[in-house]
Amino acid sequence: MATEDAFPIQEHHSNPHKRSGYCPKTGIYRSLLHLSDGIDIPKSPNLDLAKFIFSHFPHPDRALTQIALIDSATDQQLTYAQLHRSVRSLAAGLHHGLGVGKGDVVLLLSPNSLLYPVICLAVLSVGAILTTANPLNTEGEIVKQVRDSGAKLAISAPEEVHKLKSTGIPTIVTTEKGKDDPDAISIEELLDKCEPLDIPSMGSTQSDTAALLYSSGTTGFSKGVVLTHANLISIIALLRWTVQITGSTNDVYLAFLPMFHVYGLAFFALGLFTVGTTTVLMPRFDLRAMLDAIHRHRVTNIPAVPPVILAMVKIAREGGPQLSSLRRVGCGAAPLSGDLANEFRAQFPWVELRPGYGLTESSGATTFFVSDRDARERPRSVGTLFPGFCAKVVDVDTGAPLPPNRQGEFLIKSPSVMKGYLKNDEATSSAIDGDGWLHTGDLCYFDDDGFIYIVDRIKELIKHNGYQVAPAELEAVLLTHPHILDAAVIPAEDEESGQIPVAYVVRASHSRMTEDQVIQFVASRVASFKRVKKVRFTETIPKSAAGKILRKQLVAQYHHTPSKL
């Protein structure tokens, strides 16, 4: 395992601007971290993502026995050699048998499985473009994605095929089991019948599109995020660096994050194969199944999201399993409160918890904690910029750059920033300005040492009596109450104050907590202008697959549902 002294740390200077990486002349923050020897972001324009990944597979002798993937439900395993052969066989079937080639868009609609990474890598190997869809989406949402992306072929789990029938595009099912049409082609059949032939070079370059990922649309309709081979190569190179410097090379990872999401795709369907680790796959998150998988497979590393962190804390409070094998937990995709981070560390003191920040538009990552010590000392931070990243913090109203400890919109620039939104020039120009800065829409600030703190989404700030109230801050307070299992805060229009904070709360099964008790609990812990004014009790908080609260659903629910006490 790497030691603290071996980490590439930020240089320490007496000048606070040098410690933060901030340049007062340009208003730009630059990462002070550097990639380790032996890891770089390739510059060759003629490199594609599949070739990059395969170039870092284990040596053929080791690949024969090194386990790449384990199915948590069936214990079926794939070695790296078997994975490589399967990808080549499927790529041959797609290209020679079905005519899939460079620039064709292939839609993948399936939960996590051993076949998911095989399909992703095979699609990329023939120069095609991958677009992944959420199996929980409605038929209408799937149809919209097919049409918007221009998909030529769909690959679907048998139970989801009905959502594609109205599109009229050719569809392959993933498995023989469960398919309705006995004549339908399956991925399993292609793997069984196709030889792993060499695919002629498709001439894909780093500037070509590799994936079309549809953002979660928490504040509006989802948009197709265009990610190039260069975008994903750069983020996987950074993943290789993080595995190396955190001593995670021999870790056993657990994958319950959906691979259709950029977080799961970059980690489990693509990136971790470049460091030769073993990943245990779950089709979806289930707390008991997760605990069982950790125990049976001696899992050491879990990339997670805040709802999973909360669930682990609650199970530990109840005297659940010790999870003694676990060594590292990452957290991203949605804000993790400092209080929840502290409680997780109290319950699992032997585990390194490293929150991070990223978004689909940045290929999934922007910040990272190199040192576990730094993460423990700054529980509300999401770490520092990845090597090669630049950032600005700008005034929300004027756009003026801001120095450390001043809140403003977070702007980033890096090799991983998307090409743009598919067929949406207006949205693209709104997100990426003329100088190439991606406007994240998140309110943040840097401290004097270059650590970044995400306050909330700018569009989700509640405007109360001229003040700005961050829903995430109030949610963090609510979740500290032992009778509150989950919570979300939304704005509600108010004639006198403009907007007021309204809390949606999931009570523990035994609790008889009242609205007034919730209001008083929060009031005793925040400034007067931040106080919750109304409370609605609910059974669940609607969230995206990545764990982000779907506030627009709660806002609509608020206008149609009376108080439930």
C-alpha positions as CSV (number, residue, x, y, z in Angstrom):
1,M,0.0,0.0,0.0
2,A,1.2,3.5,-0.8
3,T,2.2,5.6,2.2
4,E,1.3,9.2,2.9
5,D,4.8,10.3,2.1
6,A,4.7,8.6,-1.3
7,F,1.7,10.7,-2.5
8,P,2.3,13.5,-5.0
9,I,1.1,16.2,-2.7
10,Q,0.5,19.9,-3.2
11,E,3.5,22.1,-2.8
12,H,3.3,24.3,0.4
13,H,4.2,27.9,0.2
14,S,3.8,30.9,2.5
15,N,1.8,32.6,-0.2
16,P,-1.8,31.3,0.1
17,H,-2.5,31.8,-3.6
18,K,0.4,29.4,-4.4
19,R,-1.1,26.9,-2.0
20,S,-4.5,27.1,-3.7
21,G,-3.2,27.2,-7.2
22,Y,-4.9,30.5,-7.8
23,C,-3.5,33.2,-10.1
24,P,-4.9,36.7,-9.2
25,K,-3.9,38.0,-12.7
26,T,-5.9,35.5,-14.6
27,G,-8.5,34.4,-12.0
28,I,-7.6,30.8,-12.8
29,Y,-7.1,27.9,-10.3
30,R,-4.6,25.3,-11.6
31,S,-4.1,21.8,-10.2
32,L,-0.8,21.5,-8.3
33,L,-0.9,17.7,-8.7
34,H,1.1,15.8,-11.3
35,L,0.6,12.3,-12.8
36,S,3.0,9.7,-11.5
37,D,5.8,8.2,-13.6
38,G,4.5,5.7,-16.1
39,I,1.1,7.2,-16.4
40,D,0.2,9.8,-18.9
41,I,-2.6,11.0,-21.1
42,P,-1.8,9.9,-24.7
43,K,-1.4,12.6,-27.3
44,S,-1.5,10.4,-30.4
45,P,-4.5,11.6,-32.5
46,N,-5.0,8.1,-34.0
47,L,-5.6,6.3,-30.8
48,D,-9.1,5.0,-30.0
49,L,-10.6,4.1,-26.6
50,A,-10.8,0.3,-27.2
51,K,-7.1,0.1,-28.3
52,F,-6.1,2.2,-25.3
53,I,-7.9,-0.1,-22.9
54,F,-6.6,-3.3,-24.4
55,S,-3.1,-2.0,-24.4
56,H,-3.2,-2.0,-20.6
57,F,-4.7,-5.4,-20.2
58,P,-2.6,-7.8,-18.0
59,H,0.2,-9.7,-19.8
60,P,-1.3,-12.7,-21.7
61,D,0.2,-15.2,-19.3
62,R,-1.4,-13.4,-16.3
63,A,-4.6,-12.8,-18.2
64,L,-5.3,-16.5,-18.3
65,T,-5.8,-16.7,-14.5
66,Q,-6.5,-13.1,-13.4
67,I,-10.2,-12.7,-12.7
68,A,-11.7,-9.6,-14.3
69,L,-15.4,-10.0,-13.4
70,I,-17.5,-12.0,-10.9
71,D,-21.3,-12.2,-11.0
72,S,-22.4,-11.7,-7.4
73,A,-25.6,-13.6,-7.9
74,T,-24.3,-16.7,-9.8
75,D,-20.6,-16.6,-8.9
76,Q,-19.8,-16.9,-12.7
77,Q,-16.3,-15.5,-13.4
78,L,-14.5,-14.1,-16.5
79,T,-10.8,-14.0,-16.6
80,Y,-9.1,-11.2,-18.6
81,A,-8.3,-13.7,-21.4
82,Q,-11.9,-14.8,-21.6
83,L,-13.1,-11.2,-21.5
84,H,-10.7,-10.3,-24.4
85,R,-11.8,-13.3,-26.4
86,S,-15.5,-12.5,-25.8
87,V,-15.1,-8.9,-26.9
88,R,-13.3,-10.0,-30.1
89,S,-16.0,-12.6,-30.9
90,L,-18.8,-10.1,-30.4
91,A,-17.1,-7.4,-32.3
92,A,-16.7,-9.9,-35.2
93,G,-20.4,-10.7,-35.1
94,L,-21.5,-7.1,-34.9
95,H,-19.2,-6.0,-37.8
96,H,-19.0,-9.0,-40.1
97,G,-22.5,-10.4,-39.4
98,L,-24.6,-7.3,-38.8
99,G,-22.6,-4.6,-40.6
100,V,-22.1,-2.3,-37.6
101,G,-19.2,0.0,-38.2
102,K,-17.6,3.4,-37.7
103,G,-20.1,6.1,-36.7
104,D,-23.1,3.8,-36.2
105,V,-24.9,4.4,-32.9
106,V,-25.7,1.4,-30.8
107,L,-28.1,1.7,-27.9
108,L,-27.6,-0.5,-24.8
109,L,-30.6,-1.0,-22.5
110,S,-29.8,-3.4,-19.7
111,P,-29.0,-3.7,-16.0
112,N,-25.4,-4.5,-14.9
113,S,-24.2,-8.0,-16.0
114,L,-21.1,-9.8,-17.1
115,L,-22.2,-9.1,-20.7
116,Y,-22.4,-5.3,-20.2
117,P,-18.6,-4.5,-20.4
118,V,-18.3,-7.1,-23.2
119,I,-20.9,-5.2,-25.3
120,C,-19.4,-1.8,-24.5
121,L,-15.9,-2.8,-25.6
122,A,-17.2,-4.7,-28.7
123,V,-19.2,-1.7,-29.8
124,L,-16.2,0.6,-29.4
125,S,-13.9,-1.9,-31.1
126,V,-15.8,-1.7,-34.4
127,G,-15.7,2.1,-34.3
128,A,-19.4,2.5,-33.4
129,I,-20.8,5.0,-30.9
130,L,-22.3,3.7,-27.6
131,T,-25.4,5.2,-26.1
132,T,-26.5,3.7,-22.8
133,A,-30.1,3.9,-21.4
134,N,-31.6,3.5,-18.0
135,P,-33.8,0.4,-17.7
136,L,-36.1,2.3,-15.4
137,N,-36.9,4.8,-18.1
138,T,-40.4,4.7,-19.6
139,E,-41.1,3.6,-23.2
140,G,-41.5,7.2,-24.2
141,E,-38.1,8.2,-22.7
142,I,-36.4,5.3,-24.5
143,V,-38.1,6.1,-27.8
144,K,-36.9,9.7,-27.4
145,Q,-33.3,8.6,-26.8
146,V,-33.4,6.3,-29.8
147,R,-34.6,9.0,-32.1
148,D,-32.4,11.8,-30.6
149,S,-29.2,9.6,-30.8
150,G,-29.9,8.2,-34.2
151,A,-29.4,4.7,-33.0
152,K,-29.0,2.1,-35.8
153,L,-29.1,-1.0,-33.5
154,A,-30.4,-1.7,-30.0
155,I,-29.1,-4.3,-27.6
156,S,-31.6,-5.0,-24.8
157,A,-32.2,-7.2,-21.8
158,P,-35.2,-9.4,-22.8
159,E,-37.5,-7.8,-20.2
160,E,-36.9,-4.3,-21.7
161,V,-37.5,-5.2,-25.4
162,H,-41.1,-4.0,-25.3
163,K,-39.9,-0.5,-24.8
164,L,-38.2,-0.6,-28.2
165,K,-40.8,-2.1,-30.5
166,S,-42.4,1.2,-31.6
167,T,-39.0,2.5,-32.7
168,G,-38.7,0.0,-35.5
169,I,-34.9,-0.4,-35.1
170,P,-33.3,-3.9,-35.2
171,T,-32.9,-5.2,-31.7
172,I,-30.7,-7.9,-30.2
173,V,-31.5,-9.4,-26.8
174,T,-28.6,-9.9,-24.3
175,T,-29.5,-13.5,-23.2
176,E,-31.4,-16.5,-24.5
177,K,-33.3,-16.8,-21.2
178,G,-36.5,-14.8,-21.1
179,K,-36.7,-13.7,-24.8
180,D,-40.2,-13.7,-26.3
181,D,-39.3,-14.2,-29.9
182,P,-37.5,-17.6,-30.5
183,D,-36.0,-16.2,-33.7
184,A,-34.5,-13.2,-32.1
185,I,-30.7,-13.0,-32.1
186,S,-29.0,-12.8,-28.7
187,I,-25.6,-11.6,-27.6
188,E,-25.0,-15.1,-26.1
189,E,-25.7,-16.7,-29.5
190,L,-23.2,-14.3,-31.2
191,L,-20.6,-15.1,-28.7
192,D,-21.1,-18.8,-29.1
193,K,-21.1,-18.8,-32.9
194,C,-18.6,-16.1,-33.9
195,E,-14.9,-16.7,-34.0
196,P,-12.7,-13.9,-32.4
197,L,-11.6,-12.6,-35.8
198,D,-9.4,-9.5,-36.1
199,I,-11.4,-6.4,-37.0
200,P,-10.0,-4.2,-39.7
201,S,-8.9,-0.8,-38.4
202,M,-11.8,1.6,-38.4
203,G,-9.6,4.6,-38.4
204,S,-11.2,6.1,-35.2
205,T,-9.3,9.0,-33.8
206,Q,-9.3,10.7,-30.4
207,S,-11.5,13.5,-31.7
208,D,-14.3,11.1,-32.8
209,T,-17.4,10.5,-30.7
210,A,-17.2,7.4,-28.5
211,A,-20.3,7.7,-26.4
212,L,-23.6,9.6,-26.1
213,L,-24.7,9.7,-22.5
214,Y,-28.0,11.2,-21.5
215,S,-27.8,13.4,-18.4
216,S,-30.2,12.7,-15.6
217,G,-32.4,15.8,-16.3
218,T,-33.0,16.7,-12.6
219,T,-34.0,20.2,-13.6
220,G,-35.3,19.7,-17.1
221,F,-35.3,17.3,-20.1
222,S,-32.2,15.1,-20.5
223,K,-29.7,16.1,-23.1
224,G,-27.3,13.9,-25.1
225,V,-23.7,14.5,-23.8
226,V,-21.2,13.9,-26.6
227,L,-18.0,12.3,-25.2
228,T,-15.1,11.7,-27.5
229,H,-12.4,9.0,-27.4
230,A,-10.1,11.6,-26.0
231,N,-12.5,12.5,-23.2
232,L,-12.8,9.0,-22.0
233,I,-9.1,8.1,-22.5
234,S,-8.1,11.1,-20.3
235,I,-10.5,10.1,-17.5
236,I,-9.4,6.5,-17.6
237,A,-5.8,7.6,-17.4
238,L,-6.7,9.6,-14.3
239,L,-8.4,6.5,-12.9
240,R,-5.2,4.5,-13.4
241,W,-3.4,7.2,-11.5
242,T,-5.8,7.2,-8.6
243,V,-5.6,3.4,-8.3
244,Q,-1.8,3.6,-8.2
245,I,-1.4,6.4,-5.7
246,T,-4.0,5.1,-3.3
247,G,-2.5,1.6,-3.2
248,S,-5.6,0.0,-4.7
249,T,-4.0,-2.1,-7.5
250,N,-4.8,-5.4,-5.8
251,D,-8.3,-4.3,-4.5
252,V,-11.5,-6.2,-5.2
253,Y,-14.1,-3.7,-6.3
254,L,-17.9,-4.0,-5.9
255,A,-20.1,-2.6,-8.7
256,F,-23.7,-1.8,-8.0
257,L,-23.6,1.6,-9.6
258,P,-25.4,1.4,-13.0
259,M,-23.1,1.1,-15.9
260,F,-25.4,3.2,-18.1
261,H,-24.3,6.2,-15.9
262,V,-20.9,7.8,-16.5
263,Y,-19.7,6.9,-13.0
264,G,-20.3,3.2,-13.5
265,L,-19.4,3.2,-17.2
266,A,-16.0,4.8,-16.6
267,F,-15.1,2.6,-13.6
268,F,-16.6,-0.8,-14.3
269,A,-17.4,-1.2,-18.0
270,L,-14.1,0.4,-19.1
271,G,-11.6,1.9,-16.8
272,L,-10.7,-0.7,-14.2
273,F,-9.6,-3.2,-16.8
274,T,-6.6,-1.0,-17.5
275,V,-5.2,-1.7,-14.0
276,G,-6.0,-5.5,-13.8
277,T,-8.3,-5.4,-10.8
278,T,-11.2,-7.8,-10.0
279,T,-14.8,-6.4,-10.0
280,V,-17.8,-8.1,-8.4
281,L,-20.9,-7.1,-10.3
282,M,-24.4,-6.7,-8.9
283,P,-27.3,-6.1,-11.3
284,R,-28.6,-3.3,-9.1
285,F,-28.2,-1.9,-5.6
286,D,-29.7,-4.0,-2.8
287,L,-28.4,-3.4,0.7
288,R,-28.5,-7.0,1.9
289,A,-27.1,-8.3,-1.3
290,M,-24.3,-5.7,-1.1
291,L,-23.4,-6.8,2.5
292,D,-23.4,-10.4,1.4
293,A,-21.2,-9.7,-1.6
294,I,-18.7,-7.8,0.5
295,H,-18.5,-10.7,3.0
296,R,-18.4,-13.6,0.4
297,H,-15.9,-12.0,-2.0
298,R,-13.8,-10.1,0.6
299,V,-14.5,-6.8,-1.2
300,T,-12.0,-4.0,-0.4
301,N,-13.2,-1.1,-2.5
302,I,-16.6,0.4,-3.2
303,P,-17.3,3.4,-5.5
304,A,-20.6,4.6,-4.0
305,V,-23.2,7.4,-3.8
306,P,-24.5,9.3,-0.8
307,P,-27.7,7.1,-0.3
308,V,-25.5,4.1,0.0
309,I,-23.2,5.8,2.5
310,L,-26.4,6.7,4.5
311,A,-27.6,3.1,4.3
312,M,-24.3,1.7,5.5
313,V,-24.3,4.1,8.5
314,K,-27.8,3.1,9.5
315,I,-27.0,-0.6,9.2
316,A,-23.9,-0.1,11.4
317,R,-26.0,1.7,14.0
318,E,-28.2,-1.3,14.2
319,G,-25.3,-3.6,14.8
320,G,-24.9,-5.0,11.3
321,P,-22.0,-6.9,9.9
322,Q,-18.5,-5.5,10.5
323,L,-17.4,-5.4,6.8
324,S,-13.8,-6.0,8.0
325,S,-12.4,-6.5,4.5
326,L,-13.5,-3.1,3.3
327,R,-10.6,-0.6,3.0
328,R,-11.7,2.2,0.6
329,V,-15.0,3.8,-0.3
330,G,-15.4,6.6,-2.9
331,C,-18.4,8.8,-3.1
332,G,-19.6,10.9,-6.0
333,A,-22.5,11.7,-8.3
334,A,-24.3,13.8,-5.6
335,P,-23.3,15.9,-2.6
336,L,-22.2,14.1,0.6
337,S,-22.7,16.1,3.7
338,G,-19.9,16.6,6.2
339,D,-22.0,15.3,9.0
340,L,-22.7,12.1,7.2
341,A,-19.1,11.7,6.2
342,N,-18.0,12.1,9.8
343,E,-20.6,9.6,11.0
344,F,-19.5,7.1,8.4
345,R,-15.9,7.4,9.6
346,A,-17.0,7.0,13.2
347,Q,-18.8,3.7,12.3
348,F,-16.1,2.5,10.0
349,P,-12.8,4.0,11.3
350,W,-10.6,1.5,9.3
351,V,-12.1,2.6,6.0
352,E,-10.8,5.5,3.8
353,L,-13.7,7.6,2.6
354,R,-12.9,9.8,-0.3
355,P,-15.6,12.1,-1.6
356,G,-15.2,13.5,-5.1
357,Y,-17.0,15.7,-7.6
358,G,-17.7,15.1,-11.3
359,L,-20.5,15.3,-13.8
360,T,-21.4,13.6,-17.1
361,E,-20.2,16.7,-19.0
362,S,-16.7,16.2,-17.5
363,S,-16.7,12.4,-18.2
364,G,-17.4,11.7,-14.6
365,A,-14.6,13.3,-12.6
366,T,-13.1,16.6,-11.7
367,T,-11.8,16.5,-8.1
368,F,-10.2,13.9,-5.9
369,F,-8.6,13.4,-2.4
370,V,-5.1,12.1,-2.8
371,S,-4.7,11.7,1.0
372,D,-7.1,10.0,3.4
373,R,-5.7,12.4,6.1
374,D,-6.8,15.4,4.0
375,A,-10.2,13.9,3.5
376,R,-10.7,13.3,7.2
377,E,-9.6,16.9,8.1
378,R,-11.9,18.4,5.5
379,P,-15.2,16.4,5.7
380,R,-17.2,18.9,3.7
381,S,-14.7,19.2,0.8
382,V,-14.7,17.2,-2.4
383,G,-10.9,17.3,-2.7
384,T,-8.6,19.1,-5.1
385,L,-8.5,19.4,-8.9
386,F,-7.2,16.4,-10.8
387,P,-3.9,16.8,-12.6
388,G,-4.2,18.8,-15.8
389,F,-7.5,20.5,-14.7
390,C,-8.1,24.3,-14.4
391,A,-11.0,26.0,-12.8
392,K,-12.5,29.4,-12.1
393,V,-15.0,30.5,-9.5
394,V,-17.0,33.4,-10.9
395,D,-19.6,35.8,-9.5
396,V,-23.0,34.5,-10.4
397,D,-24.3,37.9,-11.4
398,T,-21.2,39.6,-13.0
399,G,-19.0,36.7,-14.1
400,A,-16.0,38.2,-12.4
401,P,-13.4,35.7,-11.2
402,L,-13.2,35.2,-7.4
403,P,-10.3,34.3,-5.1
404,P,-10.2,31.6,-2.4
405,N,-13.0,31.6,0.2
406,R,-15.5,33.4,-2.1
407,Q,-18.5,31.6,-3.4
408,G,-19.4,31.6,-7.1
409,E,-20.2,29.3,-10.0
410,F,-17.7,26.5,-10.6
411,L,-16.1,26.6,-14.1
412,I,-13.7,23.9,-15.3
413,K,-11.5,23.2,-18.3
414,S,-9.8,19.8,-19.0
415,P,-9.2,17.1,-21.6
416,S,-12.2,15.3,-20.2
417,V,-14.8,18.1,-20.9
418,M,-17.4,17.0,-23.4
419,K,-17.6,18.0,-27.0
420,G,-21.1,19.4,-26.4
421,Y,-24.7,18.5,-26.4
422,L,-26.0,16.4,-29.3
423,K,-27.8,18.5,-31.9
424,N,-28.3,21.3,-29.4
425,D,-26.1,24.3,-30.2
426,E,-28.0,26.6,-27.9
427,A,-27.5,24.3,-24.8
428,T,-23.8,23.7,-25.8
429,S,-23.0,27.5,-26.1
430,S,-24.7,28.1,-22.8
431,A,-22.7,25.3,-21.1
432,I,-19.3,25.9,-22.8
433,D,-18.3,29.5,-23.3
434,G,-16.1,30.8,-26.1
435,D,-12.9,30.3,-24.1
436,G,-13.7,26.6,-23.5
437,W,-14.8,26.9,-19.9
438,L,-17.6,24.4,-18.9
439,H,-20.1,26.2,-16.7
440,T,-21.2,23.5,-14.2
441,G,-24.1,25.4,-12.6
442,D,-22.8,24.5,-9.2
443,L,-22.0,27.0,-6.5
444,C,-18.6,26.4,-4.9
445,Y,-15.5,27.9,-3.3
446,F,-11.8,27.0,-2.9
447,D,-10.1,27.3,0.4
448,D,-6.5,28.6,0.8
449,D,-5.1,25.1,0.3
450,G,-6.9,24.5,-3.0
451,F,-9.6,22.2,-1.6
452,I,-13.0,22.6,-3.2
453,Y,-16.4,22.9,-1.4
454,I,-19.6,22.4,-3.4
455,V,-22.4,24.4,-1.8
456,D,-25.4,23.5,-4.1
457,R,-26.9,23.8,-7.6
458,I,-27.3,27.5,-8.4
459,K,-30.7,26.8,-9.9
460,E,-31.8,25.0,-6.8
461,L,-30.9,27.8,-4.3
462,I,-33.9,29.0,-2.5
463,K,-34.3,32.9,-2.6
464,H,-35.7,33.8,0.8
465,N,-36.0,37.5,1.9
466,G,-33.0,38.4,-0.3
467,Y,-30.9,35.5,1.1
468,Q,-29.8,32.4,-0.8
469,V,-30.5,29.2,1.1
470,A,-28.8,25.9,-0.1
471,P,-31.2,22.9,0.1
472,A,-28.2,20.5,0.6
473,E,-27.2,22.3,3.8
474,L,-30.7,21.8,5.3
475,E,-30.9,18.2,4.1
476,A,-27.6,17.5,5.9
477,V,-29.0,18.9,9.1
478,L,-32.2,16.9,8.8
479,L,-30.3,13.7,8.3
480,T,-28.6,14.0,11.6
481,H,-31.9,13.4,13.4
482,P,-32.2,9.7,14.5
483,H,-35.8,9.5,13.5
484,I,-35.3,10.9,10.0
485,L,-34.3,8.2,7.4
486,D,-34.1,10.5,4.4
487,A,-35.0,14.1,3.5
488,A,-35.1,16.6,0.7
489,V,-35.7,20.4,0.7
490,I,-37.5,22.3,-2.1
491,P,-38.5,26.0,-2.7
492,A,-42.2,27.0,-2.4
493,E,-43.4,30.4,-3.6
494,D,-44.3,32.8,-0.8
495,E,-46.0,36.2,-1.3
496,E,-44.1,37.9,1.5
497,S,-40.6,36.4,1.3
498,G,-40.3,35.2,-2.3
499,Q,-39.6,31.6,-1.5
500,I,-39.6,29.4,1.6
501,P,-37.8,26.1,2.3
502,V,-40.1,23.1,2.5
503,A,-38.8,19.8,3.8
504,Y,-39.9,16.4,2.6
505,V,-39.1,13.9,5.3
506,V,-39.1,10.1,5.5
507,R,-39.7,9.1,9.2
508,A,-38.4,6.0,10.8
509,S,-41.1,3.3,11.1
510,H,-41.5,3.8,14.8
511,S,-41.4,7.6,14.8
512,R,-44.4,9.9,15.5
513,M,-42.4,13.0,14.8
514,T,-44.5,16.1,14.0
515,E,-44.1,18.9,11.6
516,D,-43.4,21.3,14.4
517,Q,-40.7,19.1,15.9
518,V,-38.9,19.0,12.5
519,I,-39.1,22.7,12.2
520,Q,-37.8,23.3,15.7
521,F,-34.9,20.8,15.2
522,V,-33.7,22.6,12.1
523,A,-34.3,26.1,13.7
524,S,-32.0,25.3,16.6
525,R,-29.1,24.5,14.2
526,V,-29.2,27.1,11.4
527,A,-29.4,30.9,10.9
528,S,-32.9,32.3,11.1
529,F,-33.2,33.0,7.4
530,K,-32.4,29.3,6.6
531,R,-35.2,27.8,8.8
532,V,-37.6,25.3,7.3
533,K,-41.1,26.7,7.1
534,K,-43.2,23.7,6.2
535,V,-42.8,19.9,6.3
536,R,-44.3,17.1,4.3
537,F,-43.9,13.5,5.4
538,T,-43.5,11.0,2.6
539,E,-42.6,7.3,2.1
540,T,-39.7,7.9,-0.2
541,I,-37.6,10.7,-1.7
542,P,-37.5,10.4,-5.5
543,K,-33.9,10.1,-6.8
544,S,-32.1,9.5,-10.1
545,A,-30.0,6.3,-10.6
546,A,-27.0,8.3,-9.5
547,G,-28.6,9.3,-6.2
548,K,-29.5,12.8,-7.1
549,I,-32.7,14.2,-5.6
550,L,-35.3,14.8,-8.2
551,R,-36.6,18.1,-6.8
552,K,-38.9,18.9,-9.8
553,Q,-41.0,15.8,-8.9
554,L,-41.3,17.0,-5.3
555,V,-42.2,20.5,-6.4
556,A,-45.0,19.1,-8.6
557,Q,-46.1,16.9,-5.7
558,Y,-46.1,19.8,-3.3
559,H,-48.6,21.7,-5.5
560,H,-51.0,18.8,-5.6
561,T,-50.7,17.2,-2.2
562,P,-51.9,18.5,1.2
563,S,-49.8,18.3,4.3
564,K,-49.5,14.7,5.6
565,L,-49.0,14.6,9.3
